[in-house]
Amino acid sequence: MKATPEFGFRRPPYVRIRTGLMLAIFAACYLTIGGRLVMLGAVEEAVPVAWPSPPSKARPNLLDRNGHVLAMDVPSASVYAEPRKMVDVDEAVEGLLRVFPDLDASDLRRRLSSRSAFTWIKRTTSKAERDQLWALGIPGVGFRDELRRLYPNGRAAAHVIGAVNVDNIGIAGIESWVDRQGLQALRGAGLNLGGNLEPIQLSLDLRAQHALTSELSEAVTKFQAIAGAGLVMDITNGEIIALASLPDFDPNVPTDALKPDRINRVAVGTYEMGSTFKAMTTAMALDSGLFDMRSVVDASAPLRFGRFSIRDYRGQNRPLNIPESFIHSSNIVMGKMAMAVGPEHHRTFLKRLGQLDRLTTELPESASPLFPAKWGELNTATISFGHGIAVTPLQASMGIAAVVNNGRLLRPTFVKGAPVEERVVAEGVVSERTSEALRFLMRLNARVGSAGKADVDGYFIGGKTGTSEKVVNGRYDSGTVLTAFMGIAPAHAPRYLFMTVLDEPKPLPETYGFRTSGWNAVPVTGKIIARVMPILGVGPAGTPPLSPFPAMASARAWGSNLFVGGPRVASGISY
């Protein structure tokens, strides 16, 4: 090979060709890779993640009757991963567990190691969690902006408010009702109204709700009951001011609501309500015209049906008139009066009072009453004092409200200002005179009967107690009871009804071994009345009302006829 003086050896032409060819090949590879990267970027932009569910949509705020927020939407983010784009699964798992320590490590590693295109990591995270995860910068992990439902008062009125699922769709209570009022249809049409939804104002008073729940919780603990329930209802329009069922749950953790003991005992639980039913039986008897306040019924011997006998608890063993039978809560008298009216009329009367049909309100949770298909004399006798028929406490409250508000049966509501006329189930279920008689008897019971421990000074309350034996192993067990109390205030012109139920309360030394309603449900209701009435703007009256029961005024002249063989207090009763 020939050399030149300046440059040494001269390269052959084929070397230059080979070098150019290799440069061209490398350039083509780089161009191909670059083009592929550009294409992938374009595809990522054009083809979004295939979400398994649509992003959560806005819901209207829920307010109490005074405008306090019960439920609201807050911004949130859900975390997802695209396993196919994972660079280092172990590093991703470690980072995710640092932010979300409650995740299952083995399950997370298994899902991130798969070849799937998408998997959820965590739904509805907090802003702090999102910021922490963002700082880690884990490849293949992303966020989706969503809305999370927040219940700022925690457990307060949980059984009324209900809850939503992770997609912000109502699954219980008022939240479910809201969806059924058209919100779900709007979502199905692809509309997202954002912040344009008007808030929904419920009939609940958050302050009254707290007072009710607080006193009820204290009673459940004190009497070692397995559960408790209560409500405050405006008798004049059927609005529910407060409702509590214990144990309850936190709607911010909706899975707690799935526990079997977390049911809404007021609207879903069905119970034999015991002697509270005697208010309805007495109203039926008086309204039938077969009995009046002077009627005397012999309760000196048990009521017998073959081998089955109906006795009085701590019976007087003598003839009783109607006021006596009410304050002594005589099973015998109630059974005899109901049988005199007749099984068919008895059944018809209870149906008119809404006790034999499923009660429907805004709450989707409800239960059908349980009663005998064949209604004979024995059924009439036992149902007259609240055994042999099981209804929801809300249903029973509705019936009691009707017999003391001059016979107007209103379907309860949880929405403030819901039109009353649209909820009138029946008018004139009892006469005005019968209604006044029931108010008089309930007031009398608070003065000299079993409701005395609920008689709060200045509030002129009335009420009826109830203690029912529960069925254990197919038989009634006298040691396992459900106690209930229905109180009205003020008794002469009822505005509010207070209902309390304690499930399996235990006797205490201070109750002298008794577990009946007068020793537990009644005093608890008295405490609730004392706390709630001032909240609702009703202060204690300095003096009793003048002539509170005008149709019953003649009772003052009945003297000894009012209490045959008993204390002669009618003519001097302090209303």
Backbone hydrogen bonds, N-H to C=O, Kabsch-Sander energy under -0.5 kcal/mol:
donor,donor_aa,acceptor,acceptor_aa,energy
4,T,8,G,-3.0
8,G,4,T,-1.4
10,R,2,K,-0.9
15,V,12,P,-0.8
16,R,12,P,-0.9
17,I,13,P,-1.7
18,R,14,Y,-2.2
19,T,15,V,-2.5
20,G,16,R,-2.2
21,L,17,I,-2.3
22,M,18,R,-2.3
23,L,19,T,-2.4
24,A,20,G,-2.3
25,I,21,L,-2.3
26,F,22,M,-2.7
27,A,23,L,-2.5
28,A,24,A,-2.3
29,C,25,I,-2.4
30,Y,26,F,-2.6
31,L,27,A,-2.4
32,T,28,A,-2.6
33,I,29,C,-2.9
34,G,30,Y,-2.9
35,G,31,L,-2.8
36,R,32,T,-2.5
37,L,33,I,-2.6
38,V,34,G,-2.4
39,M,35,G,-2.5
40,L,36,R,-3.0
41,G,37,L,-2.5
42,A,38,V,-2.2
43,V,39,M,-2.7
44,E,40,L,-2.9
45,E,41,G,-1.8
46,A,42,A,-2.0
47,V,43,V,-3.0
51,W,49,V,-1.5
57,K,167,D,-0.6
62,L,71,A,-2.1
63,L,200,I,-2.8
64,D,68,H,-2.6
65,R,204,L,-3.5
67,G,64,D,-2.1
70,L,62,L,-3.7
71,A,62,L,-1.6
72,M,150,L,-2.2
74,V,148,R,-2.5
76,S,146,E,-2.6
77,A,125,T,-0.9
78,S,144,R,-2.7
79,V,122,K,-3.3
80,Y,142,G,-2.3
81,A,119,T,-2.5
82,E,140,G,-2.6
84,R,116,S,-1.0
85,K,82,E,-2.5
86,M,83,P,-1.7
92,A,88,D,-2.2
93,V,89,V,-2.9
94,E,90,D,-2.4
95,G,91,E,-2.3
96,L,92,A,-2.6
97,L,93,V,-2.4
98,R,94,E,-1.3
99,V,95,G,-1.3
100,F,96,L,-3.2
103,L,100,F,-1.9
105,A,103,L,-0.7
108,L,104,D,-2.5
109,R,105,A,-2.6
110,R,106,S,-2.1
111,R,107,D,-2.2
112,L,108,L,-2.4
113,S,109,R,-1.5
114,S,111,R,-0.8
119,T,81,A,-1.7
121,I,79,V,-2.9
122,K,79,V,-1.8
125,T,77,A,-3.6
130,R,126,S,-2.2
131,D,127,K,-2.6
132,Q,128,A,-2.2
133,L,129,E,-2.3
134,W,130,R,-2.6
135,A,131,D,-1.9
136,L,132,Q,-0.8
136,L,133,L,-0.5
137,G,133,L,-1.1
137,G,134,W,-0.6
138,I,133,L,-0.5
141,V,138,I,-1.5
142,G,80,Y,-2.3
144,R,78,S,-2.2
146,E,76,S,-2.6
148,R,74,V,-3.1
150,L,72,M,-3.5
154,G,151,Y,-2.0
156,A,153,N,-1.8
158,A,155,R,-2.2
160,V,157,A,-1.1
161,I,157,A,-2.8
162,G,158,A,-2.8
163,A,172,A,-0.8
165,N,169,I,-2.3
168,N,165,N,-2.1
171,I,163,A,-2.8
172,A,163,A,-1.2
174,I,160,V,-2.7
175,E,161,I,-2.1
175,E,172,A,-0.6
176,S,172,A,-1.2
176,S,173,G,-0.6
177,W,173,G,-1.8
178,V,174,I,-2.7
179,D,175,E,-1.3
180,R,176,S,-1.6
181,Q,177,W,-0.8
181,Q,178,V,-1.0
182,G,179,D,-1.3
183,L,178,V,-1.1
184,Q,179,D,-2.0
186,L,182,G,-2.1
187,R,183,L,-2.0
188,G,184,Q,-2.4
189,A,185,A,-1.4
190,G,187,R,-2.0
191,L,186,L,-2.4
193,L,191,L,-0.5
196,N,193,L,-2.1
197,L,194,G,-0.6
200,I,61,N,-2.8
201,Q,199,P,-0.5
202,L,63,L,-3.2
202,L,200,I,-0.6
203,S,414,F,-1.9
205,D,241,I,-2.8
206,L,204,L,-0.6
209,Q,205,D,-2.8
210,H,206,L,-2.0
211,A,207,R,-2.1
212,L,208,A,-2.7
213,T,209,Q,-2.6
214,S,210,H,-2.6
215,E,211,A,-2.3
216,L,212,L,-2.4
217,S,213,T,-2.7
218,E,214,S,-2.0
219,A,215,E,-1.9
220,V,216,L,-2.5
221,T,217,S,-2.0
222,K,218,E,-2.6
223,F,219,A,-2.9
224,Q,221,T,-0.8
225,A,220,V,-1.7
226,I,503,D,-2.3
227,A,503,D,-0.9
228,G,246,L,-1.9
229,A,501,V,-2.3
230,G,244,A,-2.4
231,L,499,M,-2.0
232,V,242,A,-2.4
233,M,497,L,-2.5
234,D,239,E,-3.1
235,I,233,M,-0.9
235,I,495,R,-2.2
236,T,495,R,-0.7
237,N,234,D,-0.8
238,G,234,D,-2.3
240,I,413,T,-2.4
241,I,232,V,-2.7
241,I,239,E,-0.7
242,A,232,V,-1.4
244,A,230,G,-2.6
246,L,228,G,-3.1
253,V,250,D,-2.7
256,D,253,V,-2.2
257,A,254,P,-1.2
258,L,255,T,-1.4
259,K,256,D,-1.5
262,R,259,K,-2.2
263,I,260,P,-0.6
265,R,263,I,-1.3
268,V,264,N,-2.9
269,G,264,N,-1.1
271,Y,391,V,-2.9
273,M,271,Y,-0.9
274,G,386,G,-1.7
276,T,273,M,-1.3
277,F,274,G,-2.1
278,K,275,S,-1.5
279,A,276,T,-1.2
280,M,277,F,-0.6
281,T,277,F,-2.2
282,T,278,K,-2.7
283,A,279,A,-1.9
284,M,280,M,-2.3
285,A,281,T,-2.5
286,L,282,T,-2.6
287,D,283,A,-2.4
288,S,284,M,-1.5
289,G,285,A,-0.5
289,G,286,L,-0.9
290,L,285,A,-0.6
291,F,285,A,-1.0
295,S,292,D,-1.7
297,V,320,L,-3.3
299,A,318,R,-0.8
303,L,310,I,-2.5
304,R,302,P,-0.6
305,F,308,F,-3.7
308,F,305,F,-2.3
310,I,303,L,-3.0
311,R,309,S,-0.5
314,R,312,D,-0.7
315,G,312,D,-1.0
320,L,297,V,-2.9
322,I,295,S,-0.9
325,S,321,N,-2.9
326,F,322,I,-1.8
327,I,323,P,-2.5
328,H,324,E,-2.6
330,S,325,S,-2.3
331,N,329,S,-0.6
334,M,330,S,-1.8
335,G,331,N,-2.5
336,K,332,I,-2.3
337,M,333,V,-2.7
338,A,334,M,-2.4
339,M,335,G,-2.2
340,A,336,K,-2.0
341,V,337,M,-2.0
342,G,338,A,-2.0
346,H,342,G,-2.6
347,R,343,P,-2.6
348,T,344,E,-2.3
349,F,345,H,-2.7
350,L,346,H,-2.2
351,K,347,R,-2.0
352,R,348,T,-2.2
353,L,349,F,-1.4
354,G,351,K,-1.8
355,Q,350,L,-2.6
359,L,367,A,-0.6
361,T,363,L,-0.7
366,S,364,P,-0.6
367,A,267,A,-0.6
370,L,390,A,-2.8
371,F,369,P,-0.5
375,W,373,A,-0.6
376,G,374,K,-0.9
380,T,376,G,-2.4
381,A,377,E,-2.6
382,T,378,L,-2.3
383,I,379,N,-2.9
384,S,380,T,-1.5
385,F,382,T,-1.1
386,G,383,I,-1.8
387,H,382,T,-2.2
390,A,370,L,-2.7
391,V,271,Y,-2.3
394,L,266,V,-2.4
396,A,392,T,-2.4
397,S,393,P,-2.4
398,M,394,L,-2.0
399,G,395,Q,-1.8
400,I,396,A,-2.5
401,A,397,S,-2.5
402,A,398,M,-1.6
403,V,399,G,-1.5
404,V,400,I,-0.9
404,V,401,A,-0.6
405,N,401,A,-1.0
407,G,402,A,-1.9
409,L,407,G,-0.7
409,L,426,A,-2.7
410,L,408,R,-0.7
411,R,423,R,-2.8
413,T,238,G,-2.2
416,K,201,Q,-1.6
418,A,415,V,-1.7
423,R,420,V,-2.1
424,V,421,E,-0.9
425,V,409,L,-2.6
425,V,423,R,-0.8
426,A,409,L,-1.3
429,V,407,G,-2.6
435,S,431,S,-2.3
436,E,432,E,-2.3
437,A,433,R,-2.1
438,L,434,T,-2.1
439,R,435,S,-2.0
440,F,436,E,-2.6
441,L,437,A,-2.5
442,M,438,L,-2.5
443,R,439,R,-2.1
444,L,440,F,-2.7
445,N,441,L,-2.2
446,A,442,M,-1.2
447,R,443,R,-1.4
448,V,444,L,-2.8
449,G,445,N,-1.2
450,S,327,I,-0.6
451,A,445,N,-1.4
452,G,449,G,-1.3
454,A,451,A,-1.8
455,D,452,G,-1.6
456,V,454,A,-1.5
459,Y,456,V,-2.0
462,G,488,I,-2.2
463,G,442,M,-1.8
464,K,486,M,-2.1
466,G,484,A,-2.0
468,S,482,L,-2.6
470,K,477,D,-0.7
470,K,480,T,-3.1
472,V,470,K,-0.6
472,V,475,R,-3.5
475,R,472,V,-1.4
477,D,470,K,-2.5
478,S,476,Y,-0.6
480,T,477,D,-1.7
481,V,479,G,-0.5
482,L,468,S,-2.5
483,T,502,L,-2.4
484,A,466,G,-3.3
485,F,500,T,-1.9
486,M,464,K,-2.2
487,G,485,F,-0.6
487,G,498,F,-3.2
488,I,462,G,-2.8
489,A,496,Y,-2.0
491,A,460,F,-3.7
493,A,490,P,-0.5
495,R,489,A,-2.0
496,Y,489,A,-2.4
497,L,233,M,-2.7
498,F,487,G,-3.3
499,M,231,L,-2.2
500,T,485,F,-2.0
501,V,229,A,-2.9
502,L,483,T,-2.5
503,D,227,A,-2.4
504,E,481,V,-2.1
504,E,502,L,-0.7
506,K,223,F,-3.3
508,L,514,F,-0.6
511,T,508,L,-1.2
512,Y,509,P,-1.5
513,G,508,L,-1.8
514,F,511,T,-2.1
519,W,516,T,-2.0
520,N,516,T,-0.6
520,N,517,S,-1.3
522,V,517,S,-2.4
524,V,520,N,-1.8
525,T,521,A,-2.0
526,G,522,V,-2.1
527,K,523,P,-1.8
528,I,524,V,-2.1
529,I,525,T,-2.9
530,A,526,G,-2.3
531,R,527,K,-1.5
532,V,528,I,-3.1
533,M,529,I,-2.2
535,I,531,R,-0.8
536,L,532,V,-2.0
537,G,534,P,-1.6
538,V,533,M,-2.7
539,G,537,G,-0.6
541,A,458,G,-3.1
552,M,549,F,-1.2
553,A,550,P,-1.3
555,A,552,M,-2.6
556,R,553,A,-1.8
557,A,554,S,-1.4
558,W,555,A,-1.1
559,G,555,A,-0.6
561,N,558,W,-2.4
562,L,559,G,-1.5
563,F,559,G,-0.6
564,V,562,L,-0.5
566,G,563,F,-1.6
569,V,567,P,-1.5
572,G,569,V,-0.7
573,I,570,A,-1.3
575,Y,573,I,-0.9
